[in-house]
Amino acid sequence: MTQPMTTTRWRVLVVCTGNSARSIMAEALFQTLGAGTIEVVSAGSAPTGRVHPLALEQISRLPVDPSRFGSKSLASVLEAETTPFDLVVTVCDHAAESCGTFPGDPARLHWGLADPAAHLEPQQARQAFSACFDELSERIGALLNEPMA
């Protein structure tokens, strides 16, 4: 029997290469849209060590403190976690290709989103971050309403 994802506390790991934009925004959205039913962390296969300011700008649209988000390595997150994740979401193609297996063999989902940080012109970058944030919000909202086994 399946039940809506929102009736069970799920552990979600969001992975990207740099853990500075897409995965950080997804982490904030999962926390907000999951309303306490989701335990989420994000990480990067090659983290930049900082969160992109335009990602923080998007996160500030949510009722969360943007300063609590930081860029973390996938290795450090996996070392610190003692309970396996239920779901791993990769938000860039490189992370989807470079990530191996995860403890507990969690379900995996891949969303190959364009990197908004690739835009150098400030106005284009701001628009790209906003579009990426909105896309993540739609996908996460839909996922949280799907029945999960």
C-alpha positions in Angstrom: 0.0 0.0 0.0 1.2 3.5 -0.8 0.8 6.6 1.3 1.3 10.3 0.5 4.9 11.4 1.1 3.7 14.1 3.4 2.3 11.5 6.0 5.7 10.0 6.8 8.9 11.8 7.8 11.3 11.2 4.8 15.1 11.7 4.8 16.1 13.4 1.6 19.6 14.2 0.3 19.9 16.7 -2.5 23.2 16.5 -4.5 24.8 18.9 -7.0 28.4 19.4 -8.0 29.2 22.7 -6.2 26.4 22.7 -3.5 26.2 26.5 -4.0 22.9 27.1 -5.9 20.5 24.4 -7.1 20.9 21.9 -4.3 20.9 24.7 -1.6 17.7 26.2 -3.0 16.1 22.7 -3.1 17.1 22.0 0.5 15.4 25.2 1.6 12.3 24.4 -0.5 12.1 20.9 0.8 12.3 22.2 4.4 9.6 24.8 3.7 7.2 22.8 1.5 7.7 19.7 3.5 6.5 21.5 6.7 8.3 19.3 9.2 7.6 16.0 7.3 11.0 16.1 5.5 14.4 15.9 7.0 16.7 17.2 4.2 20.3 18.0 3.7 22.2 19.1 0.6 25.8 18.3 -0.5 28.2 18.7 -3.4 30.5 16.2 -5.0 33.0 19.1 -5.4 31.6 21.8 -3.1 32.5 25.4 -3.7 32.5 26.2 0.1 30.1 29.1 -0.3 26.5 29.6 -1.2 25.9 31.8 -4.2 24.4 35.2 -3.2 21.7 34.9 -5.7 20.6 31.5 -4.3 20.4 33.2 -0.9 18.3 36.0 -2.5 15.8 33.4 -3.7 15.8 31.5 -0.4 14.9 34.8 1.3 11.5 34.5 -0.4 10.8 31.6 2.0 10.1 31.8 5.7 13.5 30.5 6.6 16.8 32.1 7.7 19.0 32.0 4.6 22.2 32.2 6.7 21.6 28.7 8.0 22.5 27.1 4.6 26.1 26.3 3.8 28.1 24.4 1.1 29.0 20.9 2.3 30.9 18.0 0.7 29.0 14.8 0.0 31.7 12.8 1.8 31.3 14.8 5.0 27.5 14.5 4.9 27.6 10.7 4.3 30.2 10.4 7.1 28.1 12.3 9.6 24.8 10.5 8.8 24.0 7.4 10.7 20.5 6.8 9.3 20.2 6.1 5.5 18.4 8.5 3.3 15.0 7.5 1.8 15.5 9.5 -1.3 18.5 11.1 -3.2 17.7 13.8 -5.6 20.5 14.9 -8.0 19.9 18.3 -9.6 22.7 18.4 -12.1 23.9 16.0 -14.7 27.5 15.8 -13.4 26.4 14.8 -9.9 24.0 12.2 -11.3 26.9 10.7 -13.2 29.6 10.9 -10.5 27.6 9.7 -7.5 27.9 6.1 -6.8 25.8 4.1 -4.4 24.4 5.3 -1.1 24.0 3.5 2.2 20.6 1.8 2.5 20.0 1.9 -1.3 17.6 4.9 -1.3 15.3 5.7 -4.1 16.9 8.1 -6.6 15.5 10.9 -8.7 17.4 13.0 -11.2 16.4 16.6 -12.2 19.0 17.8 -14.7 18.6 21.6 -14.2 20.7 24.2 -15.9 23.2 25.9 -13.7 21.9 29.4 -13.0 25.4 30.4 -11.8 26.7 29.9 -15.3 25.3 33.3 -16.3 27.8 36.1 -15.9 25.6 39.1 -16.7 23.9 40.1 -13.5 20.4 40.5 -14.8 20.5 37.2 -16.7 21.9 35.5 -13.7 19.1 36.9 -11.4 16.5 35.7 -13.9 18.1 32.3 -14.2 18.2 31.9 -10.4 14.5 32.9 -10.2 13.5 30.5 -12.9 15.5 27.6 -11.3 14.0 28.4 -7.9 10.5 28.4 -9.4 11.1 25.1 -11.3 12.4 23.5 -8.1 9.4 24.7 -6.2 7.0 23.2 -8.7 8.9 19.8 -8.8 9.2 19.6 -5.0 5.6 20.5 -4.5 4.5 17.9 -7.0 6.8 15.3 -5.5 5.5 15.9 -2.0 1.9 15.3 -3.3 2.8 12.0 -4.9 2.1 8.7 -3.2 5.4 7.0 -2.1 5.8 3.3 -1.3 
